[in-house]
Amino acid sequence: MSVMDGASFLWQDYLIFSLMLIVSSLIGVFFALRNLKRKEGSSDEMLTGSRRLSALPVSLSLVASFASASSLLGIPVQVYTQGGNQIIWAVGIIPCLLIVAFFIMPIFYRLRLTNAYEYLELRFNKTIRTIGSVAFSFIILIYMAAALYGPAVALSQVTGLSRDISMLMIGLVCTFYTSIGGIRAVVWTDAFQILLVFACSVLVIAKGAFDAGGWTRVWDLAGRGSRLPYLDMNPDPFLPHTFWTFAIGGGLNIMTVYGGNQANLQRYGSVRTLGEARGALLACMVMWVIYISLQCVLGLVMYALFLTCDPLEAGTVSRKDQLVPLLVMQTLGAWPGLPGFFVASIFSASISTVSTGINSLAAVTLEDVVKPTYRWMKADLSEKASYRITVALGLVFGLLTVGLGFAVDSLGETAFLITFNVFGMVGSPVLGVIINGVFIRFVNSWVSHHQPDLYPVCQQ
């Protein structure tokens, strides 16, 4: 066991952590059994929930799927080391998600696509669709690998359990319930997990501020240490912590997630009506602002507690990813069960991210690889075979994610920065193509392949 200032992971912590994993798995089993009972075992049910999902769990899932363990471990550390300007990111999210809700989402919802990148073929051509699908697959695999690695670091720090075993546990649980329960299991598990994340964040902040001497002292120390937010209006795009970098760069990064990413575009189409889908995204926007604000406040609390003894300089931890787990063990370690609650929230964030990615990759692969292959062979793909292939794809991508998770440690950066940079470099061009298709009518393919009657639909 790892012991930090007398605190260690006790049986109560293992119990709470284990219950979270069990509940997540049981949700998948419930929906798998329900599908069998209602004879709804189809690829459409697995990938879109037969387009009958409710707005509330979908809105929670939209937050959970990308509020990953990487951000839980990364945002507070960025505030601790660089200052509170991360909060400006929340400001940039608002206009970007409003654009998605009122301009981009309606198009994808009305087209009723399983693979969102089919829009690129309708609007441009097959090659553009293929590029979009390949780019998404690359992004989500890297993102899932980093999300898988983050909580493994947390668990190894507070319990001494091997990171390899931790990643295997997360990956297998995700693969299990996603493969058998489909998107309904993913959405409802996400809803359960994001509520756990919010509750745990509030708990750690409250106890940490109390230990630091109260909120007044936390703000005072943050102000003296230049950790409170400030407006640096320098227009140089190469400076990493200015208002423009966070508001524009950070906002557009989130816009690539919600306006150009299969995982979320797929969810919009799974809700019963366009109004409910838009409401789910707007609720997601509010929760994102709250989520980022909580993580920034946690960073300020961390600064107040570690001001006189930096754990990195003291050698208490070896890397930045471990600062938040250390903070939790020092603030909650004396209360049996609460460290387990924290670890459960970290795992919840990771599991929701990985399960979302697995389901989305299965959708893209089914539509862009499996079905075209059957058509090329002039063979019929029955609904039953399509369902079985979808389940098999979930298993394959789950195991692949576990394998890639072992490579993240060698990249030399925190998992949060890895995922943020990958989304910016690869996701932004895909979003740019979609925005061109939505807003600029005269931007077309050299050889147009879309049907004449589809063009007005894409421009509504």
Disulfide bonds with the S-S distance in Angstrom:
none
